[in-house]
Amino acid sequence: MKASVSYKEVLEGMQINVSRIQELTEKRMKDALNKIGIAVKSAVAMTVPVSDKESYWYKGNKRENVHIVDDIEYKIKKAKRTKELYVTISGGKKTWAKWHVANDGHVAQNGKFIQGNYFADKAVVKAENEIDDIVDSFLQEVVRD
């Protein structure tokens, strides 16, 4: 009696499972990135400084001051070269220019450097555990299905 094993069938089955996992990953990636964006956005809202100024003067006109905490947005984007999806968190249309000034610091009109408070970096660290949980559940769903 002779025993034989067909590796071809085994390899074909593995290839089918890998391609299925890849398809499921692509389908559910946006959901996971969306959850990560929400998690980091809420962490930024908790760490960003809020100015006490409700208005300011610009070219002789009084304007309402929009705070960064009121204008945070996240977007899911696709990398140009690799086509991989990623999420960005930034200030919206009214606060994007304030974002780097408050986060990284800036030089004031008197020439003195005003230190930033790195709220974006702090927010990512604050949301790290939640991001890990989102990624873990994402991977479990993909492998389970």
N, CA, C and O atoms as a DFTB+ gen file, in Angstrom:
580 C
 N C O
     1  1       0.846      -1.168       0.000
     2  2       0.000       0.000       0.000
     3  2       0.892       1.231       0.000
     4  3       1.910       1.284       0.691
     5  1       0.493       2.209      -0.781
     6  2       1.278       3.416      -0.958
     7  2       0.436       4.633      -0.554
     8  3      -0.717       4.758      -0.966
     9  1       1.017       5.523       0.249
    10  2       0.314       6.751       0.658
    11  2       0.885       7.926      -0.120
    12  3       2.099       8.037      -0.287
    13  1       0.019       8.788      -0.589
    14  2       0.501       9.975      -1.298
    15  2      -0.302      11.199      -0.838
    16  3      -1.474      11.105      -0.474
    17  1       0.366      12.322      -0.870
    18  2      -0.256      13.579      -0.455
    19  2      -0.170      14.546      -1.636
    20  3       0.888      14.700      -2.246
    21  1      -1.261      15.177      -1.943
    22  2      -1.278      16.145      -3.036
    23  2      -1.103      17.549      -2.456
    24  3      -2.032      18.128      -1.893
    25  1       0.096      18.073      -2.607
    26  2       0.368      19.419      -2.107
    27  2      -0.313      20.484      -2.959
    28  3      -0.571      21.596      -2.498
    29  1      -0.594      20.132      -4.189
    30  2      -1.238      21.082      -5.087
    31  2      -2.597      21.510      -4.543
    32  3      -2.926      22.696      -4.544
    33  1      -3.388      20.538      -4.078
    34  2      -4.708      20.843      -3.523
    35  2      -4.593      21.686      -2.253
    36  3      -5.368      22.618      -2.039
    37  1      -3.620      21.346      -1.423
    38  2      -3.418      22.099      -0.183
    39  2      -3.044      23.539      -0.497
    40  3      -3.583      24.470       0.103
    41  1      -2.119      23.725      -1.439
    42  2      -1.683      25.079      -1.802
    43  2      -2.808      25.880      -2.437
    44  3      -2.936      27.077      -2.180
    45  1      -3.620      25.237      -3.259
    46  2      -4.760      25.934      -3.867
    47  2      -5.755      26.378      -2.795
    48  3      -6.293      27.484      -2.857
    49  1      -5.993      25.516      -1.821
    50  2      -6.891      25.876      -0.714
    51  2      -6.353      27.036       0.094
    52  3      -7.111      27.914       0.504
    53  1      -5.042      27.049       0.329
    54  2      -4.425      28.156       1.067
    55  2      -4.522      29.448       0.265
    56  3      -4.787      30.507       0.833
    57  1      -4.313      29.378      -1.031
    58  2      -4.403      30.566      -1.877
    59  2      -5.821      31.133      -1.882
    60  3      -6.009      32.350      -1.871
    61  1      -6.812      30.253      -1.897
    62  2      -8.206      30.703      -1.853
    63  2      -8.483      31.416      -0.532
    64  3      -9.116      32.471      -0.521
    65  1      -8.012      30.847       0.590
    66  2      -8.216      31.480       1.899
    67  2      -7.507      32.815       2.000
    68  3      -8.059      33.765       2.555
    69  1      -6.296      32.905       1.475
    70  2      -5.546      34.164       1.524
    71  2      -6.238      35.232       0.687
    72  3      -6.342      36.380       1.117
    73  1      -6.706      34.874      -0.489
    74  2      -7.389      35.869      -1.326
    75  2      -8.710      36.296      -0.689
    76  3      -9.104      37.456      -0.809
    77  1      -9.405      35.366      -0.007
    78  2     -10.645      35.712       0.700
    79  2     -10.366      36.684       1.837
    80  3     -11.105      37.649       2.034
    81  1      -9.296      36.426       2.585
    82  2      -8.912      37.325       3.680
    83  2      -8.552      38.699       3.126
    84  3      -8.898      39.716       3.726
    85  1      -7.877      38.739       2.010
    86  2      -7.507      40.013       1.400
    87  2      -8.746      40.803       0.968
    88  3      -8.808      42.017       1.165
    89  1      -9.728      40.118       0.380
    90  2     -10.966      40.779      -0.021
    91  2     -11.715      41.324       1.194
    92  3     -12.191      42.459       1.175
    93  1     -11.820      40.518       2.244
    94  2     -12.507      40.965       3.457
    95  2     -11.787      42.152       4.093
    96  3     -12.427      43.073       4.601
    97  1     -10.458      42.125       4.063
    98  2      -9.675      43.227       4.616
    99  2      -9.972      44.514       3.868
   100  3     -10.186      45.560       4.480
   101  1      -9.986      44.439       2.551
   102  2     -10.255      45.637       1.746
   103  2     -11.665      46.171       1.989
   104  3     -11.875      47.383       2.030
   105  1     -12.633      45.260       2.151
   106  2     -14.009      45.686       2.378
   107  2     -14.183      46.376       3.733
   108  3     -14.939      47.342       3.846
   109  1     -13.491      45.886       4.749
   110  2     -13.699      46.390       6.112
   111  2     -12.688      47.440       6.549
   112  3     -12.794      47.983       7.648
   113  1     -11.712      47.730       5.700
   114  2     -10.663      48.687       6.049
   115  2     -11.236      50.075       6.331
   116  3     -10.839      50.726       7.297
   117  1     -12.162      50.525       5.494
   118  2     -12.730      51.864       5.680
   119  2     -13.467      51.975       7.014
   120  3     -13.393      53.006       7.682
   121  1     -14.169      50.924       7.397
   122  2     -14.872      50.947       8.680
   123  2     -13.885      51.096       9.837
   124  3     -14.111      51.880      10.759
   125  1     -12.795      50.340       9.779
   126  2     -11.785      50.411      10.843
   127  2     -11.134      51.788      10.863
   128  3     -10.947      52.364      11.935
   129  1     -10.787      52.326       9.693
   130  2     -10.171      53.658       9.642
   131  2     -11.145      54.732      10.115
   132  3     -10.744      55.707      10.750
   133  1     -12.401      54.552       9.809
   134  2     -13.421      55.487      10.274
   135  2     -13.481      55.501      11.799
   136  3     -13.551      56.567      12.410
   137  1     -13.455      54.320      12.412
   138  2     -13.465      54.225      13.879
   139  2     -12.194      54.842      14.477
   140  3     -12.251      55.511      15.508
   141  1     -11.059      54.615      13.829
   142  2      -9.800      55.204      14.307
   143  2      -9.863      56.719      14.206
   144  3      -9.429      57.418      15.121
   145  1     -10.399      57.234      13.102
   146  2     -10.542      58.680      12.935
   147  2     -11.402      59.296      14.025
   148  3     -11.075      60.357      14.557
   149  1     -12.491      58.640      14.355
   150  2     -13.376      59.132      15.415
   151  2     -12.660      59.103      16.766
   152  3     -12.788      60.034      17.562
   153  1     -11.907      58.033      17.020
   154  2     -11.194      57.907      18.297
   155  2     -10.146      59.009      18.453
   156  3     -10.054      59.632      19.510
   157  1      -9.364      59.247      17.412
   158  2      -8.317      60.271      17.502
   159  2      -8.936      61.667      17.521
   160  3      -8.436      62.559      18.207
   161  1     -10.013      61.859      16.776
   162  2     -10.699      63.161      16.784
   163  2     -11.189      63.507      18.191
   164  3     -11.032      64.640      18.644
   165  1     -11.776      62.537      18.873
   166  2     -12.257      62.819      20.235
   167  2     -11.090      63.024      21.199
   168  3     -11.197      63.814      22.137
   169  1      -9.983      62.325      20.979
   170  2      -8.800      62.546      21.816
   171  2      -8.210      63.931      21.576
   172  3      -7.756      64.582      22.517
   173  1      -8.211      64.385      20.326
   174  2      -7.735      65.747      20.027
   175  2      -8.627      66.769      20.713
   176  3      -8.134      67.745      21.278
   177  1      -9.928      66.553      20.667
   178  2     -10.865      67.481      21.307
   179  2     -10.608      67.604      22.808
   180  3     -10.848      68.654      23.404
   181  1     -10.115      66.520      23.413
   182  2      -9.830      66.560      24.851
   183  2      -8.487      67.213      25.160
   184  3      -8.296      67.717      26.266
   185  1      -7.554      67.218      24.210
   186  2      -6.209      67.728      24.491
   187  2      -5.927      69.107      23.912
   188  3      -4.981      69.765      24.344
   189  1      -6.713      69.559      22.956
   190  2      -6.435      70.846      22.309
   191  2      -6.751      72.004      23.260
   192  3      -7.758      71.980      23.968
   193  1      -5.891      73.005      23.269
   194  2      -6.192      74.175      24.118
   195  2      -7.337      74.989      23.507
   196  3      -7.502      75.033      22.288
   197  1      -8.114      75.625      24.368
   198  2      -9.221      76.456      23.903
   199  2      -8.942      77.894      24.324
   200  3      -8.738      78.190      25.501
   201  1      -8.939      78.771      23.337
   202  2      -8.704      80.184      23.599
   203  2      -9.894      80.789      24.324
   204  3     -11.029      80.345      24.151
   205  1      -9.625      81.811      25.143
   206  2     -10.723      82.490      25.821
   207  2     -11.282      83.636      24.975
   208  3     -12.247      84.291      25.368
   209  1     -10.673      83.870      23.818
   210  2     -11.146      84.941      22.929
   211  2     -12.323      84.449      22.094
   212  3     -12.233      83.422      21.422
   213  1     -13.416      85.184      22.143
   214  2     -14.595      84.818      21.365
   215  2     -14.647      85.549      20.026
   216  3     -15.393      85.154      19.130
   217  1     -13.864      86.604      19.891
   218  2     -13.831      87.336      18.628
   219  2     -12.469      88.015      18.483
   220  3     -11.700      88.100      19.440
   221  1     -12.186      88.495      17.275
   222  2     -10.943      89.208      17.002
   223  2     -11.201      90.210      15.886
   224  3     -12.196      90.125      15.165
   225  1     -10.284      91.157      15.763
   226  2     -10.401      92.184      14.733
   227  2      -9.486      91.840      13.567
   228  3      -8.317      91.510      13.762
   229  1     -10.030      91.921      12.344
   230  2      -9.250      91.671      11.141
   231  2      -9.624      92.723      10.112
   232  3     -10.763      92.785       9.651
   233  1      -8.636      93.558       9.756
   234  2      -8.834      94.631       8.771
   235  2     -10.040      95.499       9.104
   236  3     -10.840      95.839       8.233
   237  1     -10.151      95.843      10.360
   238  2     -11.204      96.748      10.803
   239  2     -12.554      96.097      11.041
   240  3     -13.506      96.781      11.417
   241  1     -12.659      94.805      10.832
   242  2     -13.924      94.099      11.040
   243  2     -13.796      93.115      12.195
   244  3     -12.779      92.438      12.342
   245  1     -14.828      93.050      12.997
   246  2     -14.841      92.107      14.111
   247  2     -15.330      90.756      13.594
   248  3     -16.380      90.670      12.958
   249  1     -14.560      89.705      13.872
   250  2     -14.907      88.373      13.413
   251  2     -15.012      87.416      14.600
   252  3     -14.340      87.584      15.618
   253  1     -15.863      86.417      14.443
   254  2     -16.018      85.398      15.466
   255  2     -14.798      84.477      15.436
   256  3     -14.345      84.064      14.368
   257  1     -14.280      84.164      16.606
   258  2     -13.149      83.256      16.711
   259  2     -13.661      81.822      16.733
   260  3     -14.402      81.438      17.638
   261  1     -13.269      81.033      15.740
   262  2     -13.645      79.622      15.704
   263  2     -12.516      78.841      16.356
   264  3     -11.367      78.917      15.919
   265  1     -12.838      78.098      17.391
   266  2     -11.836      77.343      18.127
   267  2     -11.527      76.029      17.413
   268  3     -12.389      75.454      16.748
   269  1     -10.299      75.569      17.558
   270  2      -9.887      74.316      16.926
   271  2     -10.795      73.171      17.368
   272  3     -11.160      72.319      16.558
   273  1     -11.156      73.151      18.641
   274  2     -11.977      72.067      19.173
   275  2     -13.342      71.998      18.476
   276  3     -13.975      70.942      18.466
   277  1     -13.790      73.096      17.903
   278  2     -15.085      73.132      17.223
   279  2     -14.983      72.796      15.740
   280  3     -16.003      72.703      15.058
   281  1     -13.765      72.613      15.234
   282  2     -13.577      72.422      13.794
   283  2     -12.486      71.381      13.524
   284  3     -11.506      71.666      12.836
   285  1     -12.662      70.186      14.066
   286  2     -11.725      69.091      13.835
   287  2     -12.378      68.134      12.850
   288  3     -13.552      67.793      12.992
   289  1     -11.624      67.709      11.865
   290  2     -12.191      66.753      10.922
   291  2     -11.184      65.651      10.613
   292  3      -9.973      65.838      10.734
   293  1     -11.702      64.527      10.222
   294  2     -10.836      63.429       9.791
   295  2     -11.284      62.998       8.401
   296  3     -12.464      63.073       8.056
   297  1     -10.324      62.551       7.619
   298  2     -10.605      62.102       6.258
   299  2      -9.860      60.804       6.003
   300  3      -8.734      60.615       6.465
   301  1     -10.494      59.926       5.272
   302  2      -9.834      58.708       4.824
   303  2      -9.322      58.989       3.423
   304  3     -10.079      59.367       2.529
   305  1      -8.024      58.798       3.252
   306  2      -7.388      59.103       1.969
   307  2      -6.679      57.870       1.433
   308  3      -6.456      56.892       2.147
   309  1      -6.327      57.948       0.143
   310  2      -5.602      56.866      -0.503
   311  2      -4.237      57.401      -0.920
   312  3      -4.146      58.441      -1.571
   313  1      -3.178      56.687      -0.544
   314  2      -1.819      57.082      -0.905
   315  2      -1.667      57.012      -2.423
   316  3      -2.163      56.083      -3.060
   317  1      -0.985      57.991      -2.992
   318  2      -0.864      58.071      -4.445
   319  2      -0.094      56.895      -5.041
   320  3      -0.538      56.293      -6.018
   321  1       1.033      56.573      -4.469
   322  2       1.875      55.523      -5.059
   323  2       1.421      54.125      -4.695
   324  3       1.318      53.255      -5.560
   325  1       1.151      53.908      -3.426
   326  2       0.840      52.550      -2.967
   327  2      -0.650      52.237      -3.004
   328  3      -1.035      51.070      -2.922
   329  1      -1.490      53.254      -3.124
   330  2      -2.952      53.095      -3.126
   331  2      -3.494      52.562      -1.802
   332  3      -4.631      52.094      -1.741
   333  1      -2.689      52.629      -0.743
   334  2      -3.147      52.186       0.566
   335  2      -3.983      53.273       1.209
   336  3      -3.736      54.461       1.000
   337  1      -4.970      52.871       1.987
   338  2      -5.833      53.816       2.692
   339  2      -5.198      54.217       4.017
   340  3      -4.520      53.420       4.665
   341  1      -5.428      55.463       4.406
   342  2      -4.978      55.960       5.699
   343  2      -5.930      57.058       6.140
   344  3      -6.719      57.565       5.343
   345  1      -5.851      57.420       7.405
   346  2      -6.740      58.441       7.948
   347  2      -5.909      59.639       8.406
   348  3      -4.835      59.477       8.984
   349  1      -6.420      60.837       8.141
   350  2      -5.767      62.064       8.614
   351  2      -6.741      62.808       9.520
   352  3      -7.954      62.788       9.308
   353  1      -6.190      63.458      10.524
   354  2      -6.981      64.277      11.428
   355  2      -6.377      65.672      11.385
   356  3      -5.170      65.834      11.563
   357  1      -7.218      66.687      11.147
   358  2      -6.696      68.043      11.033
   359  2      -7.796      69.052      11.342
   360  3      -8.942      68.697      11.614
   361  1      -7.403      70.318      11.289
   362  2      -8.374      71.379      11.447
   363  2      -9.227      71.488      10.198
   364  3      -8.785      71.150       9.100
   365  1     -10.431      71.955      10.369
   366  2     -11.336      72.124       9.231
   367  2     -11.021      73.389       8.451
   368  3      -9.948      73.973       8.604
   369  1     -11.953      73.806       7.620
   370  2     -11.750      74.965       6.751
   371  2     -11.435      76.239       7.533
   372  3     -10.662      77.079       7.073
   373  1     -12.029      76.376       8.702
   374  2     -11.858      77.615       9.458
   375  2     -10.661      77.587      10.403
   376  3     -10.223      78.646      10.855
   377  1     -10.118      76.414      10.715
   378  2      -9.048      76.363      11.720
   379  2      -7.766      75.684      11.252
   380  3      -6.839      75.535      12.049
   381  1      -7.678      75.269       9.991
   382  2      -6.493      74.540       9.554
   383  2      -5.224      75.358       9.746
   384  3      -4.169      74.792      10.030
   385  1      -5.303      76.673       9.598
   386  2      -4.110      77.509       9.747
   387  2      -3.684      77.621      11.216
   388  3      -2.505      77.835      11.501
   389  1      -4.613      77.482      12.128
   390  2      -4.286      77.560      13.558
   391  2      -3.646      76.280      14.065
   392  3      -2.900      76.296      15.044
   393  1      -3.937      75.186      13.406
   394  2      -3.559      73.863      13.888
   395  2      -2.067      73.772      14.173
   396  3      -1.674      73.460      15.296
   397  1      -1.228      74.041      13.169
   398  2       0.218      73.885      13.371
   399  2       0.787      74.939      14.300
   400  3       1.779      74.685      14.984
   401  1       0.182      76.110      14.340
   402  2       0.660      77.169      15.230
   403  2       0.476      76.754      16.685
   404  3       1.385      76.911      17.500
   405  1      -0.691      76.228      17.005
   406  2      -0.959      75.799      18.383
   407  2      -0.207      74.513      18.726
   408  3       0.232      74.332      19.862
   409  1      -0.062      73.639      17.767
   410  2       0.583      72.355      18.024
   411  2       2.102      72.473      18.068
   412  3       2.734      71.981      19.003
   413  1       2.686      73.114      17.077
   414  2       4.148      73.137      16.929
   415  2       4.817      74.377      17.502
   416  3       6.028      74.382      17.719
   417  1       4.048      75.417      17.746
   418  2       4.623      76.673      18.207
   419  2       4.800      77.634      17.044
   420  3       4.615      77.268      15.883
   421  1       5.161      78.871      17.372
   422  2       5.333      79.871      16.320
   423  2       6.152      81.038      16.856
   424  3       6.383      81.157      18.060
   425  1       6.580      81.885      15.947
   426  2       7.294      83.091      16.322
   427  2       6.281      84.235      16.362
   428  3       5.597      84.503      15.374
   429  1       6.192      84.897      17.499
   430  2       5.241      85.993      17.676
   431  2       5.736      87.232      16.930
   432  3       6.864      87.259      16.439
   433  1       4.891      88.250      16.847
   434  2       5.255      89.484      16.150
   435  2       6.446      90.175      16.790
   436  3       7.181      90.892      16.111
   437  1       6.650      89.971      18.086
   438  2       7.778      90.597      18.754
   439  2       9.068      89.801      18.589
   440  3      10.104      90.184      19.134
   441  1       9.019      88.692      17.842
   442  2      10.205      87.890      17.579
   443  2      10.448      86.774      18.580
   444  3      11.389      85.996      18.428
   445  1       9.621      86.692      19.586
   446  2       9.790      85.662      20.614
   447  2       9.100      84.371      20.165
   448  3       7.999      84.404      19.616
   449  1       9.764      83.227      20.408
   450  2       9.173      81.939      20.047
   451  2       8.167      81.528      21.105
   452  3       8.472      81.512      22.298
   453  1       6.978      81.200      20.660
   454  2       5.915      80.716      21.540
   455  2       5.858      79.195      21.381
   456  3       5.568      78.686      20.299
   457  1       6.133      78.490      22.453
   458  2       6.176      77.037      22.427
   459  2       4.782      76.454      22.169
   460  3       3.806      76.899      22.772
   461  1       4.687      75.487      21.301
   462  2       3.440      74.772      21.064
   463  2       3.203      73.769      22.178
   464  3       4.097      73.511      22.984
   465  1       2.023      73.210      22.229
   466  2       1.756      72.231      23.291
   467  2       1.607      70.805      22.750
   468  3       1.304      69.894      23.521
   469  1       1.808      70.592      21.476
   470  2       1.833      69.258      20.856
   471  2       0.580      68.446      21.180
   472  3       0.659      67.267      21.525
   473  1      -0.573      69.098      21.064
   474  2      -1.824      68.429      21.396
   475  2      -2.121      67.253      20.465
   476  3      -2.740      66.279      20.893
   477  1      -1.697      67.319      19.214
   478  2      -1.960      66.218      18.274
   479  2      -1.177      64.967      18.682
   480  3      -1.707      63.857      18.659
   481  1       0.092      65.163      19.055
   482  2       0.903      64.028      19.504
   483  2       0.329      63.423      20.784
   484  3       0.270      62.203      20.935
   485  1      -0.087      64.285      21.692
   486  2      -0.680      63.807      22.940
   487  2      -1.972      63.045      22.679
   488  3      -2.263      62.056      23.352
   489  1      -2.746      63.507      21.701
   490  2      -4.013      62.848      21.374
   491  2      -3.787      61.449      20.811
   492  3      -4.523      60.517      21.136
   493  1      -2.775      61.305      19.972
   494  2      -2.483      59.985      19.406
   495  2      -2.063      59.026      20.520
   496  3      -2.486      57.870      20.542
   497  1      -1.237      59.507      21.436
   498  2      -0.818      58.670      22.564
   499  2      -2.036      58.309      23.423
   500  3      -2.171      57.172      23.875
   501  1      -2.914      59.283      23.640
   502  2      -4.112      59.059      24.455
   503  2      -5.047      58.032      23.807
   504  3      -5.705      57.262      24.506
   505  1      -5.102      58.022      22.478
   506  2      -6.006      57.127      21.759
   507  2      -5.358      55.787      21.389
   508  3      -5.997      54.941      20.764
   509  1      -4.106      55.596      21.770
   510  2      -3.360      54.398      21.370
   511  2      -4.061      53.091      21.753
   512  3      -4.174      52.189      20.923
   513  1      -4.523      52.981      22.979
   514  2      -5.192      51.753      23.420
   515  2      -6.477      51.496      22.634
   516  3      -6.771      50.361      22.259
   517  1      -7.230      52.556      22.392
   518  2      -8.463      52.413      21.625
   519  2      -8.163      52.016      20.181
   520  3      -8.882      51.204      19.599
   521  1      -7.110      52.581      19.604
   522  2      -6.699      52.214      18.247
   523  2      -6.298      50.745      18.201
   524  3      -6.675      50.026      17.276
   525  1      -5.537      50.299      19.194
   526  2      -5.135      48.887      19.255
   527  2      -6.361      47.976      19.330
   528  3      -6.404      46.936      18.673
   529  1      -7.351      48.363      20.126
   530  2      -8.577      47.561      20.245
   531  2      -9.332      47.505      18.915
   532  3      -9.859      46.458      18.536
   533  1      -9.381      48.633      18.215
   534  2     -10.062      48.685      16.921
   535  2      -9.360      47.768      15.920
   536  3     -10.012      47.014      15.198
   537  1      -8.038      47.834      15.881
   538  2      -7.269      46.996      14.955
   539  2      -7.425      45.521      15.317
   540  3      -7.588      44.682      14.431
   541  1      -7.377      45.201      16.602
   542  2      -7.543      43.805      17.028
   543  2      -8.907      43.248      16.619
   544  3      -8.997      42.145      16.082
   545  1      -9.961      44.013      16.876
   546  2     -11.298      43.527      16.512
   547  2     -11.453      43.435      14.998
   548  3     -12.124      42.533      14.496
   549  1     -10.843      44.357      14.276
   550  2     -10.854      44.320      12.802
   551  2     -10.204      43.034      12.302
   552  3     -10.759      42.351      11.441
   553  1      -9.034      42.703      12.837
   554  2      -8.323      41.490      12.416
   555  2      -9.109      40.236      12.794
   556  3      -9.171      39.279      12.021
   557  1      -9.706      40.244      13.981
   558  2     -10.497      39.082      14.412
   559  2     -11.701      38.867      13.498
   560  3     -12.017      37.730      13.147
   561  1     -12.374      39.953      13.111
   562  2     -13.520      39.843      12.214
   563  2     -13.104      39.281      10.857
   564  3     -13.788      38.424      10.298
   565  1     -11.991      39.762      10.338
   566  2     -11.522      39.313       9.028
   567  2     -11.155      37.833       9.061
   568  3     -11.531      37.074       8.168
   569  1     -10.422      37.432      10.089
   570  2      -9.997      36.036      10.178
   571  2     -11.176      35.119      10.479
   572  3     -11.255      34.008       9.953
   573  1     -12.095      35.587      11.328
   574  2     -13.249      34.770      11.716
   575  2     -14.172      34.510      10.523
   576  3     -14.683      33.403      10.355
   577  1     -14.376      35.528       9.707
   578  2     -15.283      35.384       8.552
   579  2     -14.563      34.653       7.452
   580  3     -15.135      34.420       6.387
